[in-house]
C-alpha cells in the first residue's frame, strides 16, 4: 500500500506555467499523472518509471515534462503553455506489480483551471 499526496494546482492564465508535485509514502517503480475534466473520461497525461523512462500523451507532448526525485519519493509534472483545454482535476497515480497482478494507487486530486 502507498499513499499519494498531490499539490500545486490552482488558477493560471492561458500560456502560463504550473508545476504539480506528488509525494509518495514509499518508493514505487512507476508513477504518473492522469486528469479528468467534467463529463469526460479520466485520461493518462504522463508516466515515468524509477529508471527515468517516460511516456506522454500526444496532447501534452512538447508542453509538459514529467520528472521524479527517487530520494524524495516524489514525482513532478511541469506544465507549460497551458491551454483552457488542460482544465481538469489532475490525479497522481502509482503502480506496482505483485504476484503477476498490477496494484494501482491514486492521490486525492488537485484542480487545475486555465482561464483568463
Secondary structure by P-SEA (a helix, b strand, c coil): cbbbbbcccccccccbbbbbbbbbcccccccbbbbbcccccccccccccccccccccccccccbbbbbcccccbbbbbbcccccccccbbbbbbbbbcccbbbbbbccbbbbbbcc
